[in-house]
């Protein structure tokens, strides 16, 4: 048995990963996240790792619950772009998505906010059945027919303040910061640190550059942790590069893309192949769509996980990933016991696990999202998640 423990750069949050043989007491490639005295399992269970940012009165006034100041967000995305995205970074390229029309071939858990005219990708909010009703929604990038999504920020307020900081540091702040500050300081946001207007010059005053300012004064962002690791590698500091990646793993609970990056990082160092394999296989234990944006991303995970060979096609790599995925699922079912034995799961949780399984299988099979919406809604209704059922299958409204 090999045990990999990673200490994070925060006093209240730590992550431990255990990898055991099939004869062990714990499941293959299990993941635990410990925050204070609370344990959160990420094995096929996604819970938004966010804090409540706005009051119920503000939420009721929003057209989309969970997306704070959505109109302001759209204006900032249009004028600046979406930092950390692959195909939505350019200014004056994103167009607000204001239609009531459902995009049936977009991942069923996504709410479109804006679309890039050049790449066709969308900036979206991620809505999950297991998140608390008043939780701010993570902001991600995806596209029509894509199997996954790329995490950009834990919530819209973080992303908007980052945009204001970057615009200020670039010397192009007047209109962007003015748009961002509009309405702040009125007490509508419960997080007082984000309810205060941004003061131009703050990044320069701190003196550490915009990347460190955002991480210190705004919040965590996956791409900034990746940049931090890359900077440490450029200086030949392997240990610090890995610590930065490990820290990111703990700050974005339930998102596989952080482990995919960690696996790639490990594989770039000598004698780290086994650790890279184990890290990549964690992606098969969280919602798979959170692990990558495209099929090529999934194929890279399969390679890092030791499931395919160099030279395999994308289709071959994903097919081999599917085999391991099903083995892990079968192993979990055996550990949970027969139908006559108590698994410790509520009927609701069992139904939500089935929903995740359907989404994962569809992602690996070509992401034909429109074809599974009715079945997915049936599962949510079984779990008594009627609002989610109507959300993923608009024909029920």
Helices and strands as residue ranges (DSSP letters): E 2-6, E 13-19, E 30-35, E 38-41, H 56-61, H 70-80, E 94-96, E 110-116, E 122-126, E 138-142, E 150-153, H 156-169, H 174-181, H 202-206, H 210-217, H 222-234, H 238-251, H 257-267, H 273-281, G 282-285, G 288-291, H 295-304, H 314-336, H 347-364, G 369-372, H 373-382, H 386-392, G 394-396
